[in-house]
């Protein structure tokens, strides 16, 4: 599914859902991989480990939102028709 961007040579509006999904899931996977490496190297106790994991999950969700918003705005513009 592609967008409704400009002319034939205009890259704006050309956003496939596959690219978006791969980028979003990939970014979250990267964050969770960093958290996993951190857990293996630090080997924290239960409370600190749980805290690290919860912060990692929150960061993964935040990165997913950031990447999807950035890609969507790059493809379709900011959408300043708020009303």
PyMOL Python script that loads the backbone (N, CA, C, O; Angstrom):
from pymol import cmd

cmd.read_pdbstr("""\
ATOM      1  N   UNK A   1       0.859  -1.170   0.000  1.00  0.00           N
ATOM      2  CA  UNK A   1       0.000   0.000   0.000  1.00  0.00           C
ATOM      3  C   UNK A   1       0.897   1.222   0.000  1.00  0.00           C
ATOM      4  O   UNK A   1       1.736   1.378   0.888  1.00  0.00           O
ATOM      5  N   UNK A   2       0.734   2.065  -0.961  1.00  0.00           N
ATOM      6  CA  UNK A   2       1.550   3.264  -1.055  1.00  0.00           C
ATOM      7  C   UNK A   2       0.694   4.487  -0.821  1.00  0.00           C
ATOM      8  O   UNK A   2      -0.535   4.429  -0.852  1.00  0.00           O
ATOM      9  N   UNK A   3       1.374   5.600  -0.587  1.00  0.00           N
ATOM     10  CA  UNK A   3       0.672   6.827  -0.258  1.00  0.00           C
ATOM     11  C   UNK A   3       0.225   7.594  -1.471  1.00  0.00           C
ATOM     12  O   UNK A   3       0.288   7.108  -2.601  1.00  0.00           O
ATOM     13  N   UNK A   4      -0.225   8.796  -1.220  1.00  0.00           N
ATOM     14  CA  UNK A   4      -0.734   9.662  -2.275  1.00  0.00           C
ATOM     15  C   UNK A   4       0.185  10.853  -2.418  1.00  0.00           C
ATOM     16  O   UNK A   4      -0.258  12.000  -2.369  1.00  0.00           O
ATOM     17  N   UNK A   5       1.468  10.579  -2.596  1.00  0.00           N
ATOM     18  CA  UNK A   5       2.470  11.635  -2.662  1.00  0.00           C
ATOM     19  C   UNK A   5       2.401  12.411  -3.953  1.00  0.00           C
ATOM     20  O   UNK A   5       1.429  12.324  -4.703  1.00  0.00           O
ATOM     21  N   UNK A   6       3.445  13.171  -4.198  1.00  0.00           N
ATOM     22  CA  UNK A   6       3.503  14.055  -5.342  1.00  0.00           C
ATOM     23  C   UNK A   6       3.664  13.320  -6.651  1.00  0.00           C
ATOM     24  O   UNK A   6       3.061  12.267  -6.861  1.00  0.00           O
ATOM     25  N   UNK A   7       4.494  13.884  -7.547  1.00  0.00           N
ATOM     26  CA  UNK A   7       4.664  13.355  -8.886  1.00  0.00           C
ATOM     27  C   UNK A   7       5.435  12.051  -8.902  1.00  0.00           C
ATOM     28  O   UNK A   7       5.704  11.442  -7.867  1.00  0.00           O
ATOM     29  N   UNK A   8       5.781  11.643 -10.119  1.00  0.00           N
ATOM     30  CA  UNK A   8       6.415  10.342 -10.281  1.00  0.00           C
ATOM     31  C   UNK A   8       7.820  10.297  -9.675  1.00  0.00           C
ATOM     32  O   UNK A   8       8.251   9.240  -9.214  1.00  0.00           O
ATOM     33  N   UNK A   9       8.543  11.425  -9.667  1.00  0.00           N
ATOM     34  CA  UNK A   9       9.879  11.436  -9.110  1.00  0.00           C
ATOM     35  C   UNK A   9       9.933  11.853  -7.660  1.00  0.00           C
ATOM     36  O   UNK A   9      11.019  11.931  -7.087  1.00  0.00           O
ATOM     37  N   UNK A  10       8.811  12.119  -7.057  1.00  0.00           N
ATOM     38  CA  UNK A  10       8.751  12.597  -5.683  1.00  0.00           C
ATOM     39  C   UNK A  10       8.728  11.420  -4.720  1.00  0.00           C
ATOM     40  O   UNK A  10       7.795  10.617  -4.764  1.00  0.00           O
ATOM     41  N   UNK A  11       9.745  11.290  -3.835  1.00  0.00           N
ATOM     42  CA  UNK A  11       9.748  10.161  -2.906  1.00  0.00           C
ATOM     43  C   UNK A  11       8.738  10.311  -1.776  1.00  0.00           C
ATOM     44  O   UNK A  11       8.424   9.331  -1.100  1.00  0.00           O
ATOM     45  N   UNK A  12       8.225  11.519  -1.558  1.00  0.00           N
ATOM     46  CA  UNK A  12       7.247  11.715  -0.492  1.00  0.00           C
ATOM     47  C   UNK A  12       5.966  10.967  -0.825  1.00  0.00           C
ATOM     48  O   UNK A  12       5.534  10.946  -1.978  1.00  0.00           O
ATOM     49  N   UNK A  13       5.376  10.372   0.155  1.00  0.00           N
ATOM     50  CA  UNK A  13       4.130   9.649  -0.038  1.00  0.00           C
ATOM     51  C   UNK A  13       4.335   8.206  -0.437  1.00  0.00           C
ATOM     52  O   UNK A  13       3.362   7.476  -0.624  1.00  0.00           O
ATOM     53  N   UNK A  14       5.578   7.776  -0.573  1.00  0.00           N
ATOM     54  CA  UNK A  14       5.849   6.401  -0.953  1.00  0.00           C
ATOM     55  C   UNK A  14       6.258   5.619   0.289  1.00  0.00           C
ATOM     56  O   UNK A  14       7.447   5.443   0.551  1.00  0.00           O
ATOM     57  N   UNK A  15       5.288   5.157   1.043  1.00  0.00           N
ATOM     58  CA  UNK A  15       5.546   4.426   2.276  1.00  0.00           C
ATOM     59  C   UNK A  15       4.748   3.133   2.237  1.00  0.00           C
ATOM     60  O   UNK A  15       3.518   3.156   2.273  1.00  0.00           O
ATOM     61  N   UNK A  16       5.429   2.030   2.165  1.00  0.00           N
ATOM     62  CA  UNK A  16       4.714   0.757   2.192  1.00  0.00           C
ATOM     63  C   UNK A  16       4.568   0.306   3.649  1.00  0.00           C
ATOM     64  O   UNK A  16       5.406   0.604   4.500  1.00  0.00           O
ATOM     65  N   UNK A  17       3.508  -0.401   3.897  1.00  0.00           N
ATOM     66  CA  UNK A  17       3.280  -0.898   5.252  1.00  0.00           C
ATOM     67  C   UNK A  17       4.318  -1.933   5.642  1.00  0.00           C
ATOM     68  O   UNK A  17       4.631  -2.090   6.823  1.00  0.00           O
ATOM     69  N   UNK A  18       4.852  -2.641   4.657  1.00  0.00           N
ATOM     70  CA  UNK A  18       5.909  -3.613   4.945  1.00  0.00           C
ATOM     71  C   UNK A  18       7.172  -2.943   5.459  1.00  0.00           C
ATOM     72  O   UNK A  18       7.771  -3.393   6.436  1.00  0.00           O
ATOM     73  N   UNK A  19       7.583  -1.843   4.782  1.00  0.00           N
ATOM     74  CA  UNK A  19       8.760  -1.096   5.226  1.00  0.00           C
ATOM     75  C   UNK A  19       8.547  -0.543   6.624  1.00  0.00           C
ATOM     76  O   UNK A  19       9.437  -0.606   7.472  1.00  0.00           O
ATOM     77  N   UNK A  20       7.358  -0.002   6.855  1.00  0.00           N
ATOM     78  CA  UNK A  20       7.044   0.572   8.158  1.00  0.00           C
ATOM     79  C   UNK A  20       7.093  -0.500   9.245  1.00  0.00           C
ATOM     80  O   UNK A  20       7.670  -0.286  10.311  1.00  0.00           O
ATOM     81  N   UNK A  21       6.490  -1.645   8.972  1.00  0.00           N
ATOM     82  CA  UNK A  21       6.460  -2.722   9.973  1.00  0.00           C
ATOM     83  C   UNK A  21       7.857  -3.242  10.277  1.00  0.00           C
ATOM     84  O   UNK A  21       8.207  -3.450  11.439  1.00  0.00           O
ATOM     85  N   UNK A  22       8.656  -3.453   9.233  1.00  0.00           N
ATOM     86  CA  UNK A  22      10.015  -3.964   9.438  1.00  0.00           C
ATOM     87  C   UNK A  22      10.854  -2.962  10.226  1.00  0.00           C
ATOM     88  O   UNK A  22      11.608  -3.350  11.118  1.00  0.00           O
ATOM     89  N   UNK A  23      10.728  -1.683   9.903  1.00  0.00           N
ATOM     90  CA  UNK A  23      11.506  -0.659  10.605  1.00  0.00           C
ATOM     91  C   UNK A  23      11.089  -0.552  12.071  1.00  0.00           C
ATOM     92  O   UNK A  23      11.938  -0.431  12.953  1.00  0.00           O
ATOM     93  N   UNK A  24       9.800  -0.597  12.324  1.00  0.00           N
ATOM     94  CA  UNK A  24       9.302  -0.460  13.697  1.00  0.00           C
ATOM     95  C   UNK A  24       9.686  -1.674  14.539  1.00  0.00           C
ATOM     96  O   UNK A  24      10.186  -1.530  15.654  1.00  0.00           O
ATOM     97  N   UNK A  25       9.453  -2.856  14.006  1.00  0.00           N
ATOM     98  CA  UNK A  25       9.800  -4.073  14.753  1.00  0.00           C
ATOM     99  C   UNK A  25      11.312  -4.195  14.901  1.00  0.00           C
ATOM    100  O   UNK A  25      11.799  -4.643  15.939  1.00  0.00           O
ATOM    101  N   UNK A  26      12.056  -3.800  13.871  1.00  0.00           N
ATOM    102  CA  UNK A  26      13.512  -3.849  13.952  1.00  0.00           C
ATOM    103  C   UNK A  26      14.073  -2.916  15.004  1.00  0.00           C
ATOM    104  O   UNK A  26      15.021  -3.262  15.710  1.00  0.00           O
ATOM    105  N   UNK A  27      13.494  -1.740  15.109  1.00  0.00           N
ATOM    106  CA  UNK A  27      13.981  -0.797  16.121  1.00  0.00           C
ATOM    107  C   UNK A  27      13.697  -1.313  17.534  1.00  0.00           C
ATOM    108  O   UNK A  27      14.539  -1.189  18.423  1.00  0.00           O
ATOM    109  N   UNK A  28      12.527  -1.881  17.735  1.00  0.00           N
ATOM    110  CA  UNK A  28      12.207  -2.446  19.054  1.00  0.00           C
ATOM    111  C   UNK A  28      13.095  -3.647  19.357  1.00  0.00           C
ATOM    112  O   UNK A  28      13.509  -3.840  20.500  1.00  0.00           O
ATOM    113  N   UNK A  29      13.387  -4.446  18.351  1.00  0.00           N
ATOM    114  CA  UNK A  29      14.268  -5.593  18.537  1.00  0.00           C
ATOM    115  C   UNK A  29      15.668  -5.138  18.934  1.00  0.00           C
ATOM    116  O   UNK A  29      16.311  -5.754  19.785  1.00  0.00           O
ATOM    117  N   UNK A  30      16.133  -4.062  18.319  1.00  0.00           N
ATOM    118  CA  UNK A  30      17.445  -3.520  18.672  1.00  0.00           C
ATOM    119  C   UNK A  30      17.514  -3.091  20.126  1.00  0.00           C
ATOM    120  O   UNK A  30      18.490  -3.378  20.819  1.00  0.00           O
ATOM    121  N   UNK A  31      16.483  -2.409  20.586  1.00  0.00           N
ATOM    122  CA  UNK A  31      16.452  -1.963  21.982  1.00  0.00           C
ATOM    123  C   UNK A  31      16.420  -3.168  22.921  1.00  0.00           C
ATOM    124  O   UNK A  31      17.136  -3.199  23.922  1.00  0.00           O
ATOM    125  N   UNK A  32      15.594  -4.152  22.600  1.00  0.00           N
ATOM    126  CA  UNK A  32      15.506  -5.324  23.466  1.00  0.00           C
ATOM    127  C   UNK A  32      16.783  -6.154  23.430  1.00  0.00           C
ATOM    128  O   UNK A  32      17.123  -6.802  24.420  1.00  0.00           O
ATOM    129  N   UNK A  33      17.493  -6.145  22.308  1.00  0.00           N
ATOM    130  CA  UNK A  33      18.787  -6.834  22.246  1.00  0.00           C
ATOM    131  C   UNK A  33      19.800  -6.146  23.148  1.00  0.00           C
ATOM    132  O   UNK A  33      20.592  -6.813  23.814  1.00  0.00           O
ATOM    133  N   UNK A  34      19.782  -4.823  23.176  1.00  0.00           N
ATOM    134  CA  UNK A  34      20.674  -4.079  24.073  1.00  0.00           C
ATOM    135  C   UNK A  34      20.351  -4.401  25.532  1.00  0.00           C
ATOM    136  O   UNK A  34      21.257  -4.584  26.345  1.00  0.00           O
ATOM    137  N   UNK A  35      19.069  -4.469  25.859  1.00  0.00           N
ATOM    138  CA  UNK A  35      18.664  -4.801  27.226  1.00  0.00           C
ATOM    139  C   UNK A  35      19.122  -6.217  27.578  1.00  0.00           C
ATOM    140  O   UNK A  35      19.567  -6.462  28.700  1.00  0.00           O
ATOM    141  N   UNK A  36      19.017  -7.142  26.634  1.00  0.00           N
ATOM    142  CA  UNK A  36      19.456  -8.513  26.881  1.00  0.00           C
ATOM    143  C   UNK A  36      20.953  -8.584  27.156  1.00  0.00           C
ATOM    144  O   UNK A  36      21.391  -9.260  28.088  1.00  0.00           O
ATOM    145  N   UNK A  37      21.736  -7.880  26.336  1.00  0.00           N
ATOM    146  CA  UNK A  37      23.186  -7.848  26.552  1.00  0.00           C
ATOM    147  C   UNK A  37      23.504  -7.220  27.901  1.00  0.00           C
ATOM    148  O   UNK A  37      24.394  -7.688  28.612  1.00  0.00           O
ATOM    149  N   UNK A  38      22.787  -6.172  28.253  1.00  0.00           N
ATOM    150  CA  UNK A  38      22.981  -5.509  29.543  1.00  0.00           C
ATOM    151  C   UNK A  38      22.676  -6.464  30.697  1.00  0.00           C
ATOM    152  O   UNK A  38      23.402  -6.497  31.691  1.00  0.00           O
ATOM    153  N   UNK A  39      21.610  -7.233  30.561  1.00  0.00           N
ATOM    154  CA  UNK A  39      21.252  -8.194  31.617  1.00  0.00           C
ATOM    155  C   UNK A  39      22.297  -9.295  31.749  1.00  0.00           C
ATOM    156  O   UNK A  39      22.617  -9.720  32.859  1.00  0.00           O
ATOM    157  N   UNK A  40      22.832  -9.758  30.618  1.00  0.00           N
ATOM    158  CA  UNK A  40      23.822 -10.831  30.662  1.00  0.00           C
ATOM    159  C   UNK A  40      25.135 -10.339  31.273  1.00  0.00           C
ATOM    160  O   UNK A  40      25.763 -11.047  32.062  1.00  0.00           O
ATOM    161  N   UNK A  41      25.544  -9.130  30.908  1.00  0.00           N
ATOM    162  CA  UNK A  41      26.828  -8.631  31.412  1.00  0.00           C
ATOM    163  C   UNK A  41      26.749  -8.201  32.873  1.00  0.00           C
ATOM    164  O   UNK A  41      27.682  -8.449  33.637  1.00  0.00           O
ATOM    165  N   UNK A  42      25.661  -7.568  33.271  1.00  0.00           N
ATOM    166  CA  UNK A  42      25.550  -7.093  34.661  1.00  0.00           C
ATOM    167  C   UNK A  42      25.146  -8.192  35.640  1.00  0.00           C
ATOM    168  O   UNK A  42      25.591  -8.195  36.787  1.00  0.00           O
ATOM    169  N   UNK A  43      24.319  -9.110  35.202  1.00  0.00           N
ATOM    170  CA  UNK A  43      23.740 -10.151  36.044  1.00  0.00           C
ATOM    171  C   UNK A  43      23.215  -9.563  37.362  1.00  0.00           C
ATOM    172  O   UNK A  43      23.685  -9.913  38.445  1.00  0.00           O
ATOM    173  N   UNK A  44      22.230  -8.663  37.244  1.00  0.00           N
ATOM    174  CA  UNK A  44      21.717  -8.003  38.448  1.00  0.00           C
ATOM    175  C   UNK A  44      20.822  -8.926  39.275  1.00  0.00           C
ATOM    176  O   UNK A  44      20.459 -10.024  38.851  1.00  0.00           O
ATOM    177  N   UNK A  45      20.488  -8.449  40.444  1.00  0.00           N
ATOM    178  CA  UNK A  45      19.560  -9.174  41.297  1.00  0.00           C
ATOM    179  C   UNK A  45      18.147  -9.069  40.738  1.00  0.00           C
ATOM    180  O   UNK A  45      17.915  -8.424  39.716  1.00  0.00           O
ATOM    181  N   UNK A  46      17.195  -9.722  41.433  1.00  0.00           N
ATOM    182  CA  UNK A  46      15.829  -9.762  40.909  1.00  0.00           C
ATOM    183  C   UNK A  46      15.166  -8.389  40.761  1.00  0.00           C
ATOM    184  O   UNK A  46      14.531  -8.118  39.742  1.00  0.00           O
ATOM    185  N   UNK A  47      15.304  -7.541  41.747  1.00  0.00           N
ATOM    186  CA  UNK A  47      14.612  -6.251  41.703  1.00  0.00           C
ATOM    187  C   UNK A  47      15.237  -5.341  40.647  1.00  0.00           C
ATOM    188  O   UNK A  47      14.523  -4.727  39.854  1.00  0.00           O
ATOM    189  N   UNK A  48      16.555  -5.255  40.636  1.00  0.00           N
ATOM    190  CA  UNK A  48      17.223  -4.428  39.641  1.00  0.00           C
ATOM    191  C   UNK A  48      17.022  -4.997  38.238  1.00  0.00           C
ATOM    192  O   UNK A  48      16.871  -4.245  37.276  1.00  0.00           O
ATOM    193  N   UNK A  49      17.020  -6.312  38.124  1.00  0.00           N
ATOM    194  CA  UNK A  49      16.779  -6.948  36.826  1.00  0.00           C
ATOM    195  C   UNK A  49      15.392  -6.635  36.291  1.00  0.00           C
ATOM    196  O   UNK A  49      15.231  -6.328  35.110  1.00  0.00           O
ATOM    197  N   UNK A  50      14.390  -6.714  37.161  1.00  0.00           N
ATOM    198  CA  UNK A  50      13.027  -6.393  36.757  1.00  0.00           C
ATOM    199  C   UNK A  50      12.920  -4.930  36.344  1.00  0.00           C
ATOM    200  O   UNK A  50      12.237  -4.604  35.373  1.00  0.00           O
ATOM    201  N   UNK A  51      13.586  -4.058  37.071  1.00  0.00           N
ATOM    202  CA  UNK A  51      13.571  -2.635  36.737  1.00  0.00           C
ATOM    203  C   UNK A  51      14.205  -2.388  35.374  1.00  0.00           C
ATOM    204  O   UNK A  51      13.679  -1.619  34.570  1.00  0.00           O
ATOM    205  N   UNK A  52      15.335  -3.039  35.117  1.00  0.00           N
ATOM    206  CA  UNK A  52      16.004  -2.882  33.821  1.00  0.00           C
ATOM    207  C   UNK A  52      15.110  -3.372  32.688  1.00  0.00           C
ATOM    208  O   UNK A  52      15.014  -2.722  31.647  1.00  0.00           O
ATOM    209  N   UNK A  53      14.463  -4.502  32.883  1.00  0.00           N
ATOM    210  CA  UNK A  53      13.592  -5.062  31.849  1.00  0.00           C
ATOM    211  C   UNK A  53      12.387  -4.156  31.602  1.00  0.00           C
ATOM    212  O   UNK A  53      12.021  -3.924  30.449  1.00  0.00           O
ATOM    213  N   UNK A  54      11.770  -3.646  32.654  1.00  0.00           N
ATOM    214  CA  UNK A  54      10.609  -2.763  32.483  1.00  0.00           C
ATOM    215  C   UNK A  54      10.988  -1.464  31.780  1.00  0.00           C
ATOM    216  O   UNK A  54      10.243  -0.976  30.931  1.00  0.00           O
ATOM    217  N   UNK A  55      12.129  -0.911  32.125  1.00  0.00           N
ATOM    218  CA  UNK A  55      12.602   0.296  31.439  1.00  0.00           C
ATOM    219  C   UNK A  55      12.911  -0.029  29.978  1.00  0.00           C
ATOM    220  O   UNK A  55      12.637   0.776  29.089  1.00  0.00           O
ATOM    221  N   UNK A  56      13.479  -1.203  29.733  1.00  0.00           N
ATOM    222  CA  UNK A  56      13.768  -1.620  28.364  1.00  0.00           C
ATOM    223  C   UNK A  56      12.508  -1.769  27.525  1.00  0.00           C
ATOM    224  O   UNK A  56      12.482  -1.364  26.363  1.00  0.00           O
ATOM    225  N   UNK A  57      11.470  -2.345  28.106  1.00  0.00           N
ATOM    226  CA  UNK A  57      10.202  -2.490  27.381  1.00  0.00           C
ATOM    227  C   UNK A  57       9.589  -1.125  27.103  1.00  0.00           C
ATOM    228  O   UNK A  57       9.078  -0.888  26.008  1.00  0.00           O
ATOM    229  N   UNK A  58       9.635  -0.233  28.075  1.00  0.00           N
ATOM    230  CA  UNK A  58       9.112   1.122  27.862  1.00  0.00           C
ATOM    231  C   UNK A  58       9.904   1.845  26.774  1.00  0.00           C
ATOM    232  O   UNK A  58       9.324   2.552  25.949  1.00  0.00           O
ATOM    233  N   UNK A  59      11.223   1.670  26.770  1.00  0.00           N
ATOM    234  CA  UNK A  59      12.050   2.292  25.727  1.00  0.00           C
ATOM    235  C   UNK A  59      11.753   1.695  24.358  1.00  0.00           C
ATOM    236  O   UNK A  59      11.741   2.416  23.360  1.00  0.00           O
ATOM    237  N   UNK A  60      11.514   0.389  24.298  1.00  0.00           N
ATOM    238  CA  UNK A  60      11.185  -0.253  23.025  1.00  0.00           C
ATOM    239  C   UNK A  60       9.878   0.305  22.468  1.00  0.00           C
ATOM    240  O   UNK A  60       9.773   0.558  21.268  1.00  0.00           O
ATOM    241  N   UNK A  61       8.890   0.497  23.327  1.00  0.00           N
ATOM    242  CA  UNK A  61       7.616   1.060  22.890  1.00  0.00           C
ATOM    243  C   UNK A  61       7.797   2.499  22.429  1.00  0.00           C
ATOM    244  O   UNK A  61       7.218   2.907  21.422  1.00  0.00           O
ATOM    245  N   UNK A  62       8.601   3.270  23.162  1.00  0.00           N
ATOM    246  CA  UNK A  62       8.853   4.656  22.775  1.00  0.00           C
ATOM    247  C   UNK A  62       9.590   4.740  21.438  1.00  0.00           C
ATOM    248  O   UNK A  62       9.275   5.593  20.608  1.00  0.00           O
ATOM    249  N   UNK A  63      10.562   3.865  21.231  1.00  0.00           N
ATOM    250  CA  UNK A  63      11.307   3.861  19.964  1.00  0.00           C
ATOM    251  C   UNK A  63      10.390   3.458  18.812  1.00  0.00           C
ATOM    252  O   UNK A  63      10.502   4.008  17.716  1.00  0.00           O
ATOM    253  N   UNK A  64       9.494   2.516  19.042  1.00  0.00           N
ATOM    254  CA  UNK A  64       8.545   2.128  18.001  1.00  0.00           C
ATOM    255  C   UNK A  64       7.675   3.316  17.593  1.00  0.00           C
ATOM    256  O   UNK A  64       7.438   3.535  16.405  1.00  0.00           O
ATOM    257  N   UNK A  65       7.207   4.071  18.561  1.00  0.00           N
ATOM    258  CA  UNK A  65       6.395   5.252  18.251  1.00  0.00           C
ATOM    259  C   UNK A  65       7.190   6.320  17.530  1.00  0.00           C
ATOM    260  O   UNK A  65       6.690   6.952  16.598  1.00  0.00           O
ATOM    261  N   UNK A  66       8.429   6.525  17.958  1.00  0.00           N
ATOM    262  CA  UNK A  66       9.275   7.531  17.323  1.00  0.00           C
ATOM    263  C   UNK A  66       9.561   7.176  15.868  1.00  0.00           C
ATOM    264  O   UNK A  66       9.456   8.028  14.986  1.00  0.00           O
ATOM    265  N   UNK A  67       9.921   5.918  15.617  1.00  0.00           N
ATOM    266  CA  UNK A  67      10.256   5.491  14.257  1.00  0.00           C
ATOM    267  C   UNK A  67       9.031   5.558  13.349  1.00  0.00           C
ATOM    268  O   UNK A  67       9.126   6.037  12.219  1.00  0.00           O
ATOM    269  N   UNK A  68       7.899   5.090  13.824  1.00  0.00           N
ATOM    270  CA  UNK A  68       6.705   5.114  12.979  1.00  0.00           C
ATOM    271  C   UNK A  68       6.249   6.539  12.689  1.00  0.00           C
ATOM    272  O   UNK A  68       5.838   6.841  11.569  1.00  0.00           O
ATOM    273  N   UNK A  69       6.319   7.409  13.681  1.00  0.00           N
ATOM    274  CA  UNK A  69       5.945   8.807  13.461  1.00  0.00           C
ATOM    275  C   UNK A  69       6.894   9.475  12.489  1.00  0.00           C
ATOM    276  O   UNK A  69       6.459  10.208  11.600  1.00  0.00           O
ATOM    277  N   UNK A  70       8.179   9.232  12.646  1.00  0.00           N
ATOM    278  CA  UNK A  70       9.171   9.859  11.768  1.00  0.00           C
ATOM    279  C   UNK A  70       9.008   9.396  10.322  1.00  0.00           C
ATOM    280  O   UNK A  70       9.055  10.204   9.395  1.00  0.00           O
ATOM    281  N   UNK A  71       8.816   8.087  10.136  1.00  0.00           N
ATOM    282  CA  UNK A  71       8.660   7.578   8.777  1.00  0.00           C
ATOM    283  C   UNK A  71       7.367   8.071   8.138  1.00  0.00           C
ATOM    284  O   UNK A  71       7.347   8.402   6.953  1.00  0.00           O
ATOM    285  N   UNK A  72       6.302   8.121   8.906  1.00  0.00           N
ATOM    286  CA  UNK A  72       5.021   8.566   8.376  1.00  0.00           C
ATOM    287  C   UNK A  72       5.060  10.044   8.025  1.00  0.00           C
ATOM    288  O   UNK A  72       4.561  10.445   6.974  1.00  0.00           O
ATOM    289  N   UNK A  73       5.648  10.857   8.895  1.00  0.00           N
ATOM    290  CA  UNK A  73       5.747  12.286   8.594  1.00  0.00           C
ATOM    291  C   UNK A  73       6.657  12.546   7.410  1.00  0.00           C
ATOM    292  O   UNK A  73       6.407  13.458   6.622  1.00  0.00           O
ATOM    293  N   UNK A  74       7.719  11.749   7.277  1.00  0.00           N
ATOM    294  CA  UNK A  74       8.619  11.924   6.141  1.00  0.00           C
ATOM    295  C   UNK A  74       7.897  11.592   4.833  1.00  0.00           C
ATOM    296  O   UNK A  74       8.148  12.228   3.809  1.00  0.00           O
ATOM    297  N   UNK A  75       7.003  10.600   4.862  1.00  0.00           N
ATOM    298  CA  UNK A  75       6.307  10.182   3.649  1.00  0.00           C
ATOM    299  C   UNK A  75       5.112  11.075   3.320  1.00  0.00           C
ATOM    300  O   UNK A  75       4.884  11.391   2.152  1.00  0.00           O
ATOM    301  N   UNK A  76       4.354  11.481   4.322  1.00  0.00           N
ATOM    302  CA  UNK A  76       3.097  12.189   4.073  1.00  0.00           C
ATOM    303  C   UNK A  76       3.080  13.635   4.548  1.00  0.00           C
ATOM    304  O   UNK A  76       2.097  14.339   4.318  1.00  0.00           O
ATOM    305  N   UNK A  77       4.114  14.086   5.188  1.00  0.00           N
ATOM    306  CA  UNK A  77       4.125  15.443   5.714  1.00  0.00           C
ATOM    307  C   UNK A  77       3.582  15.473   7.128  1.00  0.00           C
ATOM    308  O   UNK A  77       3.149  14.459   7.676  1.00  0.00           O
ATOM    309  N   UNK A  78       3.618  16.646   7.692  1.00  0.00           N
ATOM    310  CA  UNK A  78       3.244  16.803   9.100  1.00  0.00           C
ATOM    311  C   UNK A  78       1.754  16.682   9.316  1.00  0.00           C
ATOM    312  O   UNK A  78       1.333  16.216  10.375  1.00  0.00           O
ATOM    313  N   UNK A  79       0.941  17.079   8.363  1.00  0.00           N
ATOM    314  CA  UNK A  79      -0.502  16.999   8.532  1.00  0.00           C
ATOM    315  C   UNK A  79      -1.031  18.099   9.435  1.00  0.00           C
ATOM    316  O   UNK A  79      -1.676  17.833  10.448  1.00  0.00           O
ATOM    317  N   UNK A  80      -0.748  19.341   9.054  1.00  0.00           N
ATOM    318  CA  UNK A  80      -1.123  20.477   9.888  1.00  0.00           C
ATOM    319  C   UNK A  80      -2.584  20.888   9.727  1.00  0.00           C
ATOM    320  O   UNK A  80      -2.914  22.058   9.922  1.00  0.00           O
ATOM    321  N   UNK A  81      -3.443  19.976   9.383  1.00  0.00           N
ATOM    322  CA  UNK A  81      -4.863  20.301   9.268  1.00  0.00           C
ATOM    323  C   UNK A  81      -5.631  19.907  10.525  1.00  0.00           C
ATOM    324  O   UNK A  81      -6.736  19.367  10.464  1.00  0.00           O
ATOM    325  N   UNK A  82      -5.008  20.196  11.666  1.00  0.00           N
ATOM    326  CA  UNK A  82      -5.650  19.907  12.955  1.00  0.00           C
ATOM    327  C   UNK A  82      -6.796  20.885  13.174  1.00  0.00           C
ATOM    328  O   UNK A  82      -6.677  22.082  12.914  1.00  0.00           O
ATOM    329  N   UNK A  83      -7.877  20.357  13.645  1.00  0.00           N
ATOM    330  CA  UNK A  83      -8.981  21.288  13.806  1.00  0.00           C
ATOM    331  C   UNK A  83      -9.793  21.077  14.955  1.00  0.00           C
ATOM    332  O   UNK A  83     -10.753  21.815  15.176  1.00  0.00           O
TER     333      UNK A  83
END
""", "prot")
cmd.dss("prot")
cmd.show_as("cartoon", "prot")
cmd.util.cbc("prot")
cmd.orient("prot")
